[in-house]
Amino acid sequence: MLRSAFLLLLTAGALIRPAAAQVYSATDPLAHTFSIVARDPLTGDLAVAVQSHWFSVGTAVSWGEAGVGVVATQSFTNKSFGMRGLALLKSGKTAQQALTELLATDEGRDVRQVSILDAKGNVATHTGKKCVDMAGHQVGAQFSVQANMMLNATVWPAMAKAYEQNMKLPLAERVLAALDAAQAAGGDVRGRQSAALLVVRGKASAAPWDDRLIDLRVDDNEAPLTELARLLRLHRAYEHMNAGDLAVEKNDMPAAIREYEAAEKMFPQNLEMQYWHAITLANKQQLPAALALLGPIFRQEPNWRTLTGRLPKVGLLTISPAELNQILSLK
């Protein structure tokens, strides 16, 4: 990052213009980046996704709250825009009203880039006139794409096109398609380092701890979008695992097996998925099938055998002592 050079220039500038110190803060991230905020018109879910050549960009740029909205604050980032923007939406203001109020009191508005999307799909976006070229944004139907310090000016139009062309995909995969298009079009002039994806419910539920549907971050990686896509696939696989567990609770073994197999198909080398599938089979008196799965698992990682011996005590493995011994004796 060019942080040292920036700070030297800003220190020199401060001798001439003291007020500039309020615009450029050494404690705020210089998150020059590209991002998207979007609302799914079918589900109402809200998403914000971002990639940057900056460490842990998701801790600075992306903000969201179920039933309220999402915010992307970037360039010379004013992190307070995230929480304050959501608070303004929650108070009843529209996305544009919230953005206008935030910018009105910000001396650094010319170097800010921010986009706010409310739960109704209204979006407001600002690109300051002093954001580093190439910089710009494009607003579409219930979404906005924004970018600064890009290699060229084709980045954000490419994002918008990719998002609109992938409307059949789930929201999370759709916004990742937009990020991929940005990178393919040139992306950040400095390269890439981190990425993040946040999806929240369009309507808050009675269980707010479940309202953040997806929250994935890649803090430092040579190919952050590739890693973010892998994490999203892993998230989807564990959704199948959870569905399998629910089917077991309902004693619907065919459905449980379908869900477990779907998860394992997505990540065939994941021992966690294979293991709990096997334990479920054992609990449902399908010991031969369980043994066939557990043998290779134990050979690859012996600690799973140790864990198995502890499960009966807490009721997670309900088999006879003889059957347990048969499992633990696997070679």
C-alpha positions, 0 to 999 in steps of 0.5 A: 500500500502507498500509505507511507507516501500518502502520509508524508504528503498529507503531513506536508499539506497539513502545514499549509492547510491544517483542516486537511488533517480531519479529512485524511486520518492515519487511523482510517483505512485507505480502502480503494476498491470496488464493491456492490450493494444489491437487493434480491427482488424475490427474497428481499435479502440484501448484500454487499460485496467487495474486493481491494488491495488492502488488508481485511477490507471487510472490516472497513467497507461492508456494513449491513443490518437485517430489515434496515439496509447495507452500506459500502464506504470506501476510497479514503474510508469514513468507517462511521458511515457504516454504523451511522448510515444504518442508524439513519435508515433505521430512523426512517430516512431513505437511502438518499436522505441518509447519504445526504446527511452523512455527506453534509457534515463530512469535510472529506466528502470529495475523497469519499465513495459510499453507497447506501441501499435500504430494505425497500430497494432504494439506493443512493451512491456518491463518488467524490470528485477527488477520488483517485482515478479511475473512479465512478459508479453505476446505479441499477434496479435495486443495486449499485456498483462503485469503484475507485483507483481502478486500472480503467473506467470499464470496471464498474460498467462490467460489474453492472452488466454481470450482475444484471446478466446473472439474475437467475443465480442466488443473490450471493453468487450474483454479487460475486459474479459482479466482482469477478467481472470487475477483476476481469475488466482490470480491477484495482490498479494495485492488484488484489489482497482481500475480499468480503461478502455479507448477506442479511435478511430483508426483514428482521426476524424474531431471532436476530442472531440468524438474520446475518445469512452469510458473512465471509471474509478473506483478509489476505490472499493472492486470489481473494475472489477465488478463495471467497468463492470457495468459502461460499461453496463450503457455506452452501455445503454446510447448509446441506449438512444442516438440512440433513441434521434436521431431516434426522430429527424428523426421522426422515432418513432418505432426506437426510442421506440426500442432504449429506450426500449433496454436501459430500459431493461438493467437498468430497475430502471434508472429513467432518461431513463424512464423519457425521454422516457416518455417525447418523447412519450408526444411530439409525442401525445402519452399521455396515454403511457407517463402518464403510465410511468410518474406516477410511476416516480413522486411517486418515485422521486417528483423532476421529476414533478418539472422538467417537469413543466420547460420543455415547456419554453425551448421547450423540452415539446411541449404539450398543457397547458391542457395536461401539467396540466394532467401530473402535476396532476398525483398521 
